[in-house]
Amino acid sequence: MSQQNISVLTLTLIANGAVTAHRAMGFDGAQATSQGQKAMGASVSDADSGSGVAVVTNGTAIMETGAAVSIGDSLITDDQGRVIPASALGVGAGATPVTSTAANGAIFEGADLPDFVMADALQTASAAGKMIEVLLRR
């Protein structure tokens, strides 16, 4: 992989519960606890509830995997804050009728998708529990 200059932004949060290093962090200062949860970034170290924890919010971060991962996979959180490959977010042909928004109101309204893709894999992992570098999304 060619070396690139990517800036990394790290914020310090007050941990809202125990935090494990290299896990997804929610906007509330808590480690992610549900699959596909919207995440602000990746914890840099372990932290006790009420203590400061550094969170990488932009650029690259080291994260723990919850499953096997391939380079380029879009990643979401699992229920322990680890990263796992996102499932395809597709609708089968003919599965959903689409009609005019003028006739039926808005088809899509502003909201987050059911699974928030937080990063892209820059390295492979053969199984859960591996540390890989990821490129965080915004």
Backbone as ProteinMPNN parsed JSONL, in Angstrom:
{"seq_chain_A": "MSQQNISVLTLTLIANGAVTAHRAMGFDGAQATSQGQKAMGASVSDADSGSGVAVVTNGTAIMETGAAVSIGDSLITDDQGRVIPASALGVGAGATPVTSTAANGAIFEGADLPDFVMADALQTASAAGKMIEVLLRR", "coords_chain_A": {"N_chain_A": [[0.858, -1.16, 0.0], [0.613, 2.196, -0.842], [2.157, 4.936, 0.823], [0.265, 7.411, 2.418], [-0.633, 10.74, 3.301], [-2.622, 11.185, 5.847], [-4.748, 13.014, 7.883], [-5.367, 12.72, 11.363], [-7.91, 12.957, 13.72], [-8.346, 13.323, 17.094], [-10.449, 13.145, 19.87], [-11.113, 13.865, 23.32], [-13.186, 12.207, 25.503], [-15.521, 11.882, 28.252], [-15.795, 8.827, 29.689], [-18.727, 6.943, 29.487], [-19.511, 4.584, 31.167], [-17.696, 1.433, 31.237], [-14.933, 1.165, 28.999], [-13.448, -0.521, 26.303], [-10.312, -0.765, 24.713], [-9.846, 0.145, 21.272], [-12.411, -0.092, 20.241], [-15.698, 0.701, 18.917], [-17.145, 3.883, 19.541], [-19.953, 5.516, 20.892], [-21.882, 8.564, 20.428], [-22.611, 9.361, 22.915], [-20.565, 8.913, 24.651], [-20.294, 6.335, 25.438], [-19.239, 2.933, 24.963], [-20.009, 1.283, 21.916], [-22.932, -0.754, 21.773], [-24.774, -2.082, 20.265], [-25.513, -3.815, 17.237], [-24.615, -2.249, 14.219], [-24.887, 0.284, 15.221], [-24.828, 3.875, 15.322], [-21.749, 5.454, 15.249], [-19.188, 7.514, 16.704], [-16.464, 7.248, 16.546], [-13.316, 5.563, 17.246], [-12.149, 4.028, 20.209], [-9.06, 4.691, 21.875], [-7.787, 3.578, 24.034], [-8.273, 1.479, 26.983], [-10.776, 2.41, 29.383], [-12.123, 3.486, 32.492], [-15.454, 3.981, 33.743], [-16.42, 7.355, 33.823], [-13.877, 8.375, 33.569], [-11.381, 9.975, 31.458], [-11.278, 9.325, 27.956], [-9.564, 8.778, 24.976], [-10.676, 9.288, 21.671], [-10.54, 8.394, 18.356], [-11.714, 10.213, 15.706], [-11.601, 10.847, 13.053], [-9.906, 10.07, 10.033], [-7.451, 7.482, 10.166], [-7.706, 4.506, 12.188], [-6.958, 2.016, 14.669], [-8.767, -0.899, 15.04], [-10.647, -3.468, 16.698], [-11.666, -6.583, 15.362], [-14.846, -8.229, 14.863], [-15.394, -10.348, 13.371], [-14.324, -12.182, 10.427], [-12.604, -10.147, 8.063], [-12.21, -8.409, 4.981], [-9.914, -6.545, 2.935], [-11.069, -3.359, 2.067], [-13.707, -3.847, 2.769], [-16.841, -2.498, 3.803], [-17.564, -1.347, 7.007], [-19.399, -2.042, 10.005], [-20.557, -1.704, 13.419], [-20.458, -4.381, 15.853], [-22.357, -6.014, 18.499], [-20.61, -5.595, 20.565], [-19.045, -3.476, 20.065], [-17.02, -3.96, 18.287], [-15.639, -4.14, 14.915], [-17.389, -5.274, 12.029], [-18.059, -6.793, 8.805], [-20.329, -4.959, 6.746], [-23.642, -5.873, 5.838], [-25.159, -6.343, 2.616], [-26.993, -3.585, 1.481], [-29.399, -3.734, -0.107], [-32.323, -3.789, -2.234], [-34.309, -6.224, -3.551], [-35.057, -6.691, -7.045], [-38.203, -5.604, -8.043], [-39.224, -6.013, -5.533], [-40.132, -3.911, -4.0], [-42.627, -1.668, -4.665], [-42.244, 1.382, -6.376], [-43.49, 4.54, -6.442], [-44.794, 7.671, -7.654], [-43.634, 10.544, -5.887], [-45.252, 12.712, -5.714], [-47.775, 11.65, -5.747], [-47.869, 9.968, -3.513], [-46.581, 11.129, -1.309], [-43.427, 11.708, 0.384], [-40.896, 9.392, -0.484], [-38.46, 8.703, 0.674], [-37.269, 9.965, 3.692], [-35.277, 12.274, 5.583], [-33.023, 10.482, 7.466], [-31.077, 8.138, 9.409], [-29.55, 5.239, 8.0], [-30.487, 1.771, 8.665], [-28.197, 0.303, 9.48], [-25.275, 1.796, 10.439], [-22.599, 2.614, 8.55], [-19.397, 2.767, 9.55], [-16.694, 2.727, 8.853], [-13.981, 1.767, 6.599], [-12.232, -1.146, 5.72], [-8.715, -1.361, 5.88], [-6.989, -3.375, 6.097], [-6.758, -6.998, 6.198], [-8.496, -9.472, 8.16], [-8.48, -12.61, 9.644], [-10.276, -13.657, 11.413], [-12.489, -13.073, 14.262], [-11.42, -10.81, 16.852], [-9.01, -9.841, 15.954], [-6.668, -7.164, 15.313], [-7.021, -4.423, 13.217], [-6.219, -1.876, 10.767], [-8.33, 0.807, 10.005], [-10.19, 3.026, 7.861], [-11.846, 5.705, 8.913], [-15.211, 6.804, 8.413], [-17.134, 9.719, 7.566]], "CA_chain_A": [[0.0, 0.0, 0.0], [1.425, 3.404, -0.879], [1.986, 5.77, 2.004], [-0.489, 8.626, 2.178], [-0.693, 11.624, 4.442], [-4.008, 11.296, 6.292], [-4.794, 13.581, 9.216], [-6.161, 11.991, 12.346], [-8.467, 13.832, 14.738], [-8.671, 12.595, 18.318], [-11.135, 13.919, 20.9], [-11.171, 13.221, 24.631], [-14.544, 12.158, 26.062], [-15.681, 11.247, 29.561], [-16.387, 7.511, 29.442], [-20.038, 6.681, 30.055], [-19.405, 3.133, 31.313], [-16.371, 0.896, 30.932], [-14.584, 1.19, 27.581], [-12.333, -1.371, 25.893], [-9.526, -0.153, 23.642], [-10.029, -0.217, 19.864], [-13.828, -0.387, 20.007], [-16.513, 1.823, 18.457], [-17.691, 4.728, 20.602], [-21.142, 6.276, 20.551], [-21.825, 9.997, 20.688], [-22.906, 9.57, 24.33], [-19.379, 8.574, 25.448], [-20.327, 4.913, 25.789], [-18.837, 1.972, 23.932], [-21.159, 0.791, 21.147], [-23.482, -1.99, 22.332], [-25.741, -2.726, 19.374], [-25.018, -3.975, 15.874], [-24.992, -1.189, 13.291], [-25.082, 1.54, 15.951], [-24.105, 5.05, 14.84], [-20.555, 5.626, 16.082], [-18.412, 8.73, 16.464], [-15.081, 6.908, 16.284], [-12.716, 4.379, 17.871], [-11.408, 4.285, 21.442], [-7.623, 4.46, 21.759], [-7.34, 2.786, 25.174], [-9.291, 1.103, 27.963], [-11.118, 3.494, 30.305], [-13.172, 3.244, 33.474], [-16.552, 4.936, 33.689], [-16.134, 8.642, 34.444], [-12.519, 8.852, 33.266], [-11.192, 10.434, 30.092], [-10.899, 8.327, 26.948], [-9.291, 9.367, 23.661], [-11.454, 8.669, 20.604], [-10.183, 8.837, 17.008], [-12.986, 10.496, 15.033], [-11.378, 11.13, 11.639], [-8.639, 9.512, 9.571], [-7.336, 6.041, 10.371], [-7.681, 4.031, 13.571], [-6.837, 0.577, 14.873], [-9.986, -1.415, 15.65], [-10.754, -4.916, 16.859], [-12.697, -7.184, 14.514], [-15.8, -9.159, 15.448], [-15.556, -11.403, 12.354], [-13.331, -12.069, 9.358], [-12.753, -8.897, 7.308], [-11.354, -8.282, 3.798], [-9.559, -5.173, 2.572], [-12.113, -2.662, 1.324], [-15.049, -4.068, 3.324], [-17.519, -1.471, 4.582], [-17.648, -1.913, 8.353], [-20.345, -1.564, 11.01], [-20.249, -2.237, 14.744], [-21.242, -5.501, 16.374], [-22.937, -5.65, 19.793], [-19.539, -5.36, 21.537], [-18.276, -2.33, 19.606], [-15.991, -4.374, 17.331], [-16.093, -3.93, 13.541], [-17.742, -6.439, 11.214], [-18.496, -6.35, 7.474], [-21.743, -4.578, 6.585], [-24.385, -6.676, 4.868], [-25.614, -5.55, 1.475], [-28.195, -2.798, 1.734], [-30.086, -3.693, -1.389], [-33.7, -4.246, -2.33], [-34.434, -7.052, -4.736], [-35.86, -6.143, -8.142], [-39.631, -5.88, -7.938], [-39.617, -6.271, -4.153], [-40.806, -2.745, -3.447], [-43.126, -0.773, -5.704], [-41.889, 2.781, -6.207], [-44.441, 5.365, -7.182], [-44.531, 9.103, -7.639], [-43.701, 11.224, -4.594], [-46.379, 13.641, -5.763], [-48.997, 10.899, -5.475], [-47.85, 9.265, -2.227], [-45.725, 11.742, -0.305], [-41.99, 11.424, 0.251], [-40.51, 7.981, -0.39], [-37.405, 8.673, 1.693], [-37.127, 11.185, 4.454], [-33.972, 12.333, 6.238], [-32.819, 9.608, 8.616], [-29.937, 7.251, 9.263], [-29.847, 3.883, 7.551], [-30.558, 0.864, 9.805], [-26.827, 0.002, 9.906], [-24.398, 2.923, 10.172], [-21.271, 2.199, 8.11], [-18.493, 3.699, 10.226], [-15.306, 2.679, 8.391], [-13.602, 0.835, 5.536], [-11.068, -1.933, 6.137], [-7.456, -1.17, 5.163], [-6.258, -4.628, 6.272], [-7.605, -8.181, 6.358], [-8.492, -10.207, 9.431], [-8.966, -13.967, 9.382], [-11.298, -14.036, 12.392], [-12.76, -12.093, 15.313], [-10.36, -10.604, 17.828], [-7.8, -9.324, 15.303], [-6.574, -5.709, 15.226], [-6.764, -3.966, 11.848], [-6.328, -0.441, 10.533], [-9.526, 1.169, 9.253], [-10.364, 4.429, 7.488], [-13.142, 6.116, 9.452], [-16.08, 7.592, 7.523], [-17.942, 10.822, 8.1]], "C_chain_A": [[0.906, 1.225, 0.0], [1.128, 4.261, 0.346], [1.263, 7.047, 1.622], [-0.508, 9.453, 3.446], [-2.161, 11.851, 4.801], [-4.006, 11.905, 7.681], [-5.718, 12.765, 10.099], [-6.624, 12.995, 13.391], [-8.872, 12.976, 15.928], [-9.316, 13.557, 19.31], [-11.065, 13.159, 22.215], [-12.592, 13.352, 25.165], [-14.48, 11.643, 27.492], [-16.434, 9.946, 29.316], [-17.697, 7.351, 30.204], [-20.159, 5.156, 30.171], [-17.998, 2.692, 30.955], [-16.154, 0.854, 29.423], [-13.384, 0.283, 27.359], [-11.633, -0.699, 24.724], [-9.906, -0.714, 22.28], [-11.454, -0.657, 19.537], [-14.55, 0.88, 19.559], [-17.115, 2.551, 19.655], [-18.893, 5.498, 20.09], [-20.966, 7.745, 20.903], [-22.101, 10.326, 22.154], [-21.72, 9.247, 25.235], [-19.334, 7.132, 25.879], [-19.834, 4.066, 24.62], [-20.087, 1.456, 23.226], [-21.609, -0.571, 21.674], [-24.543, -2.635, 21.452], [-25.197, -2.748, 17.947], [-25.537, -2.853, 14.984], [-25.211, 0.161, 13.927], [-24.278, 2.674, 15.314], [-22.954, 5.316, 15.8], [-19.818, 6.89, 15.706], [-16.974, 8.414, 16.136], [-14.645, 5.671, 17.042], [-11.937, 4.771, 19.122], [-9.938, 3.918, 21.249], [-7.13, 3.528, 22.862], [-8.533, 2.358, 26.023], [-9.573, 2.325, 28.846], [-12.205, 3.022, 31.254], [-14.252, 4.299, 33.317], [-16.168, 6.207, 34.439], [-14.737, 9.174, 34.18], [-12.439, 9.287, 31.805], [-10.788, 9.287, 29.177], [-10.702, 9.042, 25.614], [-10.046, 8.566, 22.606], [-11.001, 9.262, 19.272], [-11.484, 9.004, 16.237], [-12.837, 10.722, 13.536], [-10.016, 10.576, 11.247], [-8.609, 8.011, 9.766], [-7.265, 5.719, 11.854], [-7.451, 2.533, 13.567], [-8.097, 0.126, 15.595], [-9.95, -2.928, 15.72], [-11.902, -5.442, 16.001], [-13.596, -8.118, 15.32], [-16.078, -10.327, 14.522], [-14.411, -11.258, 11.362], [-13.657, -10.837, 8.516], [-11.786, -8.926, 6.133], [-11.042, -6.815, 3.549], [-10.686, -4.575, 1.732], [-13.519, -2.895, 1.836], [-15.565, -2.803, 4.004], [-17.819, -2.093, 5.938], [-18.698, -1.219, 9.213], [-19.905, -2.132, 12.356], [-21.032, -3.52, 15.006], [-21.744, -5.091, 17.753], [-21.91, -5.501, 20.912], [-18.649, -4.184, 21.123], [-17.122, -2.683, 18.682], [-16.519, -4.115, 15.92], [-16.321, -5.255, 12.827], [-18.158, -5.936, 9.835], [-19.99, -6.027, 7.46], [-22.389, -5.523, 5.594], [-24.838, -5.768, 3.746], [-26.906, -4.842, 1.832], [-28.966, -2.634, 0.433], [-31.514, -4.161, -1.272], [-33.816, -5.017, -3.629], [-35.343, -6.422, -5.781], [-37.315, -6.558, -7.977], [-40.116, -6.089, -6.518], [-40.397, -5.117, -3.55], [-41.319, -1.864, -4.572], [-42.733, 0.664, -5.388], [-42.833, 3.591, -7.085], [-44.074, 6.828, -7.008], [-44.603, 9.677, -6.235], [-44.862, 12.206, -4.564], [-47.672, 12.93, -5.391], [-49.023, 10.357, -4.046], [-46.996, 9.912, -1.145], [-44.283, 11.312, -0.502], [-41.719, 9.936, 0.413], [-39.448, 7.817, 0.681], [-37.394, 10.014, 2.404], [-35.803, 11.13, 5.185], [-33.916, 11.467, 7.482], [-31.567, 8.787, 8.367], [-30.417, 5.907, 8.742], [-29.867, 2.96, 8.763], [-29.171, 0.476, 10.345], [-25.933, 1.151, 9.48], [-23.018, 2.397, 9.793], [-20.288, 3.221, 8.651], [-17.105, 3.75, 9.644], [-15.167, 1.726, 7.212], [-12.311, 0.15, 5.962], [-9.859, -1.64, 5.252], [-6.571, -2.411, 5.262], [-7.249, -5.772, 6.384], [-7.491, -8.726, 7.77], [-9.115, -11.565, 9.158], [-10.103, -14.38, 10.306], [-11.555, -12.869, 13.347], [-11.546, -11.975, 16.228], [-9.045, -10.107, 17.245], [-7.851, -7.795, 15.296], [-6.228, -5.333, 13.796], [-6.836, -2.433, 11.799], [-7.554, -0.197, 9.654], [-9.479, 2.653, 8.909], [-11.767, 4.819, 7.917], [-13.891, 6.965, 8.433], [-16.738, 8.725, 8.281], [-18.981, 11.159, 7.121]], "O_chain_A": [[1.868, 1.282, 0.766], [0.0, 4.303, 0.838], [1.6, 7.69, 0.628], [-0.408, 8.912, 4.547], [-2.857, 12.618, 4.136], [-3.342, 11.386, 8.578], [-6.712, 12.199, 9.643], [-5.829, 13.792, 13.89], [-9.642, 12.026, 15.791], [-8.799, 14.645, 19.561], [-10.968, 11.931, 22.217], [-13.134, 14.453, 25.267], [-13.487, 11.033, 27.892], [-17.555, 9.948, 28.808], [-17.764, 7.592, 31.409], [-20.832, 4.52, 29.361], [-17.204, 3.476, 30.434], [-17.072, 0.547, 28.663], [-12.422, 0.31, 28.127], [-12.283, -0.129, 23.847], [-10.244, -1.89, 22.148], [-11.669, -1.495, 18.661], [-14.075, 1.991, 19.791], [-17.534, 1.939, 20.637], [-18.864, 6.063, 18.996], [-20.017, 8.12, 21.592], [-21.852, 11.45, 22.591], [-21.849, 9.299, 26.459], [-18.429, 6.734, 26.612], [-19.988, 4.43, 23.454], [-21.11, 1.218, 23.868], [-20.785, -1.431, 21.983], [-25.15, -3.63, 21.847], [-24.513, -1.822, 17.513], [-26.727, -2.541, 14.984], [-25.669, 1.093, 13.266], [-23.172, 2.452, 14.821], [-23.151, 5.395, 17.012], [-19.814, 7.298, 14.545], [-16.304, 9.229, 15.502], [-15.464, 4.84, 17.434], [-11.16, 5.726, 19.105], [-9.612, 2.958, 20.55], [-6.176, 2.776, 22.664], [-9.657, 2.815, 25.812], [-8.7, 3.174, 29.031], [-13.093, 2.258, 30.875], [-13.991, 5.391, 32.812], [-15.652, 6.145, 35.555], [-14.439, 10.315, 34.532], [-13.336, 8.994, 31.015], [-10.047, 8.391, 29.578], [-11.558, 9.811, 25.176], [-10.061, 7.335, 22.634], [-11.065, 10.475, 19.073], [-12.268, 8.063, 16.122], [-13.835, 10.784, 12.819], [-9.077, 10.61, 12.042], [-9.617, 7.335, 9.56], [-6.828, 6.534, 12.667], [-7.72, 1.859, 12.572], [-8.464, 0.686, 16.629], [-9.304, -3.587, 14.905], [-12.967, -4.831, 15.923], [-13.177, -8.714, 16.312], [-16.892, -11.196, 14.834], [-13.62, -10.318, 11.45], [-14.823, -10.52, 8.283], [-10.663, -9.412, 6.268], [-11.826, -5.94, 3.917], [-11.189, -5.21, 0.804], [-14.448, -2.219, 1.394], [-14.816, -2.117, 4.699], [-18.275, -3.234, 6.014], [-18.87, -0.001, 9.165], [-18.985, -2.947, 12.419], [-22.118, -3.725, 14.463], [-21.577, -3.937, 18.145], [-22.277, -5.304, 22.07], [-17.624, -3.926, 21.753], [-16.326, -1.813, 18.326], [-17.717, -3.895, 15.742], [-15.568, -6.215, 12.99], [-18.566, -4.783, 9.697], [-20.8, -6.723, 8.072], [-21.76, -5.931, 4.617], [-24.893, -4.55, 3.913], [-27.809, -5.438, 2.42], [-29.155, -1.52, -0.056], [-31.876, -4.852, -0.32], [-33.457, -4.509, -4.691], [-36.284, -5.704, -5.445], [-37.613, -7.738, -7.792], [-41.306, -6.323, -6.307], [-41.239, -5.329, -2.677], [-40.523, -1.357, -5.363], [-42.876, 1.111, -4.25], [-42.955, 3.362, -8.288], [-43.136, 7.161, -6.283], [-45.513, 9.35, -5.472], [-45.398, 12.499, -3.496], [-48.564, 13.53, -4.792], [-50.087, 10.294, -3.431], [-46.716, 9.266, -0.135], [-43.968, 10.619, -1.469], [-42.24, 9.295, 1.326], [-39.521, 6.903, 1.502], [-37.498, 11.067, 1.774], [-35.256, 10.046, 5.389], [-34.664, 11.684, 8.436], [-31.056, 8.745, 7.248], [-31.544, 5.489, 9.008], [-29.317, 3.319, 9.804], [-29.004, 0.338, 11.557], [-25.837, 1.455, 8.291], [-22.336, 1.797, 10.624], [-20.324, 4.392, 8.272], [-16.378, 4.711, 9.895], [-16.09, 0.987, 6.869], [-11.407, 0.789, 6.499], [-9.96, -1.666, 4.026], [-5.536, -2.499, 4.602], [-8.435, -5.555, 6.633], [-6.516, -8.472, 8.478], [-10.16, -11.656, 8.513], [-10.816, -15.343, 10.022], [-10.921, -11.819, 13.249], [-10.754, -12.908, 16.362], [-8.062, -9.967, 17.974], [-8.929, -7.201, 15.276], [-5.268, -5.849, 13.224], [-7.428, -1.792, 12.666], [-7.782, -0.913, 8.679], [-8.81, 3.436, 9.583], [-12.755, 4.335, 7.365], [-13.291, 7.74, 7.689], [-16.873, 8.675, 9.504], [-19.782, 12.064, 7.359]]}, "name": "protein", "num_of_chains": 1, "seq": "MSQQNISVLTLTLIANGAVTAHRAMGFDGAQATSQGQKAMGASVSDADSGSGVAVVTNGTAIMETGAAVSIGDSLITDDQGRVIPASALGVGAGATPVTSTAANGAIFEGADLPDFVMADALQTASAAGKMIEVLLRR"}
